[in-house]
Amino acid sequence: MKRRDFIQKTAVSSAFLGLGGLSLSSFNTLNTKHLTVLHTNDVHSYIDPFPANHPRNPNMGGVARRAALIESIRKENPNVLLLDAGDIFQGTPYFNYYGGELEFKLMSMMQYDLATIGNHDFDNGIDGLFTQLPNAGFEFVSANYDFKNTIMNGHVKPYKIIDKNGIKVGVFGLGIGLDGLVDKKNYKETVYNDPLTVAKDMSRILKHEKKCDLVICLSHLGYQYKNEPDKICDTKLATLTQDIDLIIGGHTHTFLDKPTVIKNALGNDVLVNQVGCYGINLGRIDFYFEDTKSVTSKGKSIVV
């Protein structure tokens, strides 16, 4: 499909979320590169679609449908990054019976690139999570969980840099505080570090030391806490940092039709997105780069 047709057919409210303020005419160059970021969060072991008589989500979701949708998008643009923001586990009998094996194998078949770790991913204990790692054909990133005194030591990276058609993408992960959410015996000696401090450090390294063209935070902190204004969340993280381009979130099951645009500490735009839960939606954000500089982006939530 021609780029012009693609833009017309997939634009949300025909409005572009500007990262640089350039017009559509900027795309009329051979130097423009197109990166599609697809993402999920809080799928919670929902493998099958909701039944037709479900009161809220009839016929929605399902891994087979998501896989077909991802495949069709890859045919449209092979330059795709597929991410998950945590809570892969817990929610249906599939997890109770298989302990996460099925979830990881299916995500591997869909060719996920990276995932971060949510609180429910500890529900079979850190040993249960470790046992399932051989079934994951993708890696995990978490920068503020310190696993050095646990069985997970060396199996989770703070960040990963991925080259997509010459676009250098740095992705780091953040997890929510486990105390009070997860039984201590399940996460054992995992140490929780302040996500804001870690995010500033990680984004600085990726943007300035590693020279990444795009910096993504894969977060399981939650979108926003109106009744707890001091609690760190994705929207607060966006305003208090300066080197993050996109925050893909989870934990609060927040359904956004398209990314929220927030000004960071330097007054630049940060995109913050989350697509609810249970695999009902697939997030899609398209970035356009000219000479590896992001010129514009747009995003939407696709119902599966």
N, C-alpha and C positions, 0 to 999 in steps of 0.2 A: 504494500500500500504506500502511495506517495506520502511524503511527510506532510504536505499541505492537506491532503485528505484526512490523514491521521489526526492532525490538529483540529480540524473542523468537526470530526466525528466523535472525538473524545474530550473536547474542552468542557470544563464544568462552568456553566452559566456564561460561557464564552469569555471568561475572565482569567487572566494569567496572574499567578502569584510572582511578582517581579523580584528577581535577585540580580539587580543590576540595571533594571529599568529600560532594557532595550526592546524595540518593537519586533513584530513578526518578520519584518523585512530583514532582520538580522540573521534569520535562518537561511537566507538565500546565499549560502556559501558552502564550499566543499569542506571547510574546516569545522563545520558544526558536527558535534557528536551527541548522540542521544542515548541516555541511560535510563532504564526503567527499574524502579525499586518497587518490588512487591513485598507485602508483609502481612503477617497474622499475629495474633496475641490471644492468650487465654482460651485456647482451643479445648482444653480440659477433656481430652480423650473422646471427643465427639467424632466418631468415625462415620456413622450413618447420618443421612439427612433427617430432619425433623419430619414426623408423620404428617400426612395431608390434613388430619383433623386437629393438629396442634393449635391451641388458641392464639399463640403469639407469633410463632415462626413456621407456619405450614409450608412444607416442601422446601425449606431452606437448608443450606449447609450441605455437609457430606464431603468426604475426602475425594471420592471419585469425581464429583463435579468440580471441586477446586482444582484437581489435577488437570482436568480437561481445559479449564479456564486458563491455567498457567501455561499449558502447552500451546494454546491458541495465541497467547500474548507473546510467547517466545518465537512463534512463527512470524509474528508481526514485527518484532524487534528482538533479535537474538541477544542483545546486550542487556541482560536482565540480572538483577541481584535479588535473591529471595531470602527473607529474614523472618525470624520469629522472636517475639519479645517475652517469652516465658509463660509458665503455667501450662505446659504441654500435657502434664499428667493430671489425673484425678477428676472424676465427674461422671463416668459411666462404668458399667461392668467390665468393659474391655480392659480398663486399667486394673480393676480388682483381680481379674483372671490372669492377665498377661504381664502385669507389672511395668508397663511402658514399652515392652518389646514391639508391639504392633505400631504404636505411635511413631517410634524412631524409624522403623523400617519403612513406613509409608512416607514419612518426611524425606527419607533418603531417596526413595523412588521419585519423589517430586523434585529432587535435586536442590533442597535447601542449601544455602551457602553457610549461614551462621544462625545461632540462636543464643539467647541469654537464659539465665536460670531464674525461675520464679519461685515463690515460697512453696507452692504445691508440688514442685518438682522434688521436694524433700520428703514427700508423704510416705514413701517406702524407706525412708532413712537415706543418709548419704551413701550407705553401702548398696542400697537398692538402685540408686541413681548410677553409681559406678558400675554395677553389674550390667546395666543396659547400654553402656557406652559403646561396646562393640557393634551394636545394632544401628548406631548413628553414623551415617556416611557424611556427616557435616561436623563442624567444630562449634565449641561453646566459648563465649567471651563473657567475662565478668571481672571488672577492674576493682570493685570495692569489696568483694568476698575474698578473703585470704584463706586459701585452702592448704597452706604449707604443712600443717600438723594433722592433715586428714588423708584419707585414701584417695581423694580427688587431686592431690597435689601433682602438678605437672600436666593435668588433663584439661585444665581450663586456662585460657590465655586472657590477659587483660584487654588486648585489642588484636585486630588482624587487619592487614592491609591487602586489598584485593585490586588487581589491575583488570579493568574491564575496557577492552578496546582502547587502551592508552589513557583511560581515565583512572587516576589513582584514588581509590576509596578507602578511607580509614574508618573502621567500625570498632567501637568499644562498648562494653556492657556495664550496666549498673543494676544492682538488686536492692530490694527493700529490706529494712531491718527485720531480722528473724525473731528477735525476742518478743514473745507474746503472740506471734503468729504461728510459730513452729515449735514443737516440743524440742527441748535442748538435746534429748537423746537422738533426735533425728538429724540434727546438723552438727552435733558433737563439737569439735574444736574449731569450726569455721569462725573466722573473725570478721565482723562487720565494720567497715571503715566508712567515714563520712562521705556520702556520694558527691556533695558539692565540691569538696576539696579535691577528690579524685577526678571528677569531671574536668575541672580547670586544668589539672595536670595532664590528663590524657589528651584533651583537645589541643592543648598547647604543643605537646609532643607531635601529634599527628599533623597538625596544620603547619607548624613552623620548623620542627626538626626533621620530620619525615616528608614534608612538602606535599601533603595530600591535597588533591583538588576538591574533595568532598569529605567532610567529617560527619559521621552518623553516630549518634548515641542510641544504643538498643537498651531501652529502660524498662524495668519492672517496678518503678517507683509509684506509679499512679498519675493520672492526668492532673487532678486538682482536688484540694480538700478545703471546701468553703468554710467548714466548721473548725478547721485546724489550720489557720492561716500561716503558722510558723513551720508547718511540716513541709519538708522538701518534696517537691512534685515536679512533673515535667514542665509545667508552665513557669514555675519559679526558677527551675534550672535554666530555662531559656533566657530569662531576664538577667540572671546573675553571672552568666558566662559570656565569652566573646569569640570562641573559635568553633562552635558547633553550627552546622548547617541544617541538620535534620534530627529531630528526636522522635523515634518510633517507640511508642509506649505500650504499657499493659497494666494489669493488676486491678484497675478500677472498673473494667468492663464498660468503658466510655465509647459510645457510638458517635463518631464524627463523620459527617457526609463528605467533608474535605478537610485538609489540614488547617489548623489554626496558625495564623502568621503573627509572630510575637517579636518585638524589638529586643535585641540583646543588649549587653552592657555598653556596646559601642554604637548602638542605634541601628544596627543592621538586622535584616530579617532572618528569623529562625522559623522553620516549619516544625510544627508539633502535630503528630497524628496518632490515632488509636482507632481500631475498628471493632470495638465491642467485645464479643466472646463467641465461643462454641463453633467457630468456623463459618458463621453466618455471612460474614463479609470478608473480602480480600482488599487490602489497601493497595493503592497504586499511586506512585508519584513519579513523574517524568521530568528529568533534568536535561537541559540542552547546554552543551559546552561549546564555546568557540575558542580554539587554541588552548584547551583544557581549563578555560575560565568559565564558570557557571554564568550563563546570561539570563536564563529564565527557568521557571519550573511551574508545574501545575499538578494537582492531585485530586483524587476522588476515592470514594469507597464503592466497591462493586459488590452487589448482592450475589451470593453464590446460590 
